[in-house]
Amino acid sequence: MLEYSEAAQDDLQESYEWYEGKRKGLVEEFLQEAEQQLELVKENPESFSVYHEIFRCCNIIRFPFKIIYSAEENVIKVWAIYHHKRDPKKWIR
């Protein structure tokens, strides 16, 4: 099962709004890429690098974003969908 923190939902909404205004179809491409990476995470959550303590990180291939998540038993929780240029310590707080 996949769960999103409130912060991750906010990140996704902010990214959606930004990409929506850039080029027709770009937001759909972003969402599709994010979904593909999340499918890989669901299939094998331990295959991605440890990012900070219990968190792991998966890059969105065509876009400069990281998906920060934790995996416990059957639950994968997405904590952040983070642009590479943002301060990584911010999401930890």
C-alpha positions as CSV (number, residue, x, y, z in Angstrom):
1,M,0.0,0.0,0.0
2,L,1.2,3.5,-0.8
3,E,0.5,6.5,1.5
4,Y,1.4,10.1,1.1
5,S,2.2,12.5,4.0
6,E,0.5,15.9,4.0
7,A,3.9,17.4,3.0
8,A,4.2,15.1,0.0
9,Q,0.7,16.0,-1.1
10,D,1.6,19.7,-0.9
11,D,4.8,19.1,-2.8
12,L,2.9,17.3,-5.5
13,Q,0.3,20.0,-5.8
14,E,3.0,22.7,-6.0
15,S,4.8,20.8,-8.7
16,Y,1.6,20.2,-10.6
17,E,0.7,23.9,-10.6
18,W,4.2,24.9,-11.7
19,Y,4.5,22.3,-14.6
20,E,0.9,23.0,-15.7
21,G,1.8,26.5,-16.7
22,K,5.0,25.6,-18.5
23,R,4.0,23.6,-21.6
24,K,0.9,21.8,-22.6
25,G,1.2,18.2,-21.6
26,L,4.2,18.7,-19.4
27,V,2.4,18.2,-16.1
28,E,1.0,14.8,-17.4
29,E,4.6,13.8,-18.3
30,F,5.8,14.7,-14.8
31,L,3.0,12.8,-13.1
32,Q,3.5,9.8,-15.4
33,E,7.3,9.7,-14.6
34,A,6.6,10.0,-10.9
35,E,4.0,7.2,-11.1
36,Q,6.5,4.9,-12.9
37,Q,9.1,5.5,-10.3
38,L,6.6,4.8,-7.5
39,E,5.7,1.6,-9.2
40,L,9.4,0.6,-9.0
41,V,9.5,1.5,-5.3
42,K,6.4,-0.6,-4.6
43,E,7.9,-3.6,-6.4
44,N,11.2,-3.4,-4.6
45,P,11.4,-0.7,-1.9
46,E,14.8,-1.9,-0.6
47,S,16.5,-1.4,-3.9
48,F,16.9,2.4,-3.6
49,S,19.5,4.2,-1.6
50,V,19.2,5.0,2.1
51,Y,18.8,8.8,2.2
52,H,18.6,9.7,5.9
53,E,18.1,7.2,8.8
54,I,15.0,5.2,7.9
55,F,14.2,7.1,4.6
56,R,15.1,6.1,1.1
57,C,15.3,8.1,-2.1
58,C,14.2,7.5,-5.6
59,N,14.9,10.0,-8.4
60,I,12.3,10.9,-11.0
61,I,14.2,10.3,-14.1
62,R,13.3,13.1,-16.5
63,F,12.6,15.7,-13.8
64,P,14.9,17.1,-11.1
65,F,12.9,15.6,-8.2
66,K,13.5,13.0,-5.5
67,I,10.8,10.9,-3.9
68,I,11.6,10.4,-0.2
69,Y,9.9,7.5,1.3
70,S,10.0,4.9,4.1
71,A,9.0,1.3,3.8
72,E,7.6,-0.9,6.6
73,E,6.0,-4.2,6.0
74,N,3.3,-3.6,3.4
75,V,3.2,0.2,3.7
76,I,5.3,2.6,1.7
77,K,4.9,6.2,2.9
78,V,6.0,9.0,0.7
79,W,7.3,11.8,2.8
80,A,8.3,14.3,0.2
81,I,8.6,14.8,-3.6
82,Y,11.5,17.2,-3.5
83,H,13.1,19.4,-6.1
84,H,16.9,18.8,-6.2
85,K,17.6,22.5,-5.7
86,R,15.7,22.8,-2.4
87,D,17.4,22.4,1.0
88,P,17.2,18.7,1.8
89,K,17.2,19.5,5.6
90,K,13.9,21.3,5.2
91,W,11.8,18.2,4.6
92,I,13.4,16.5,7.6
93,R,12.1,19.2,9.9
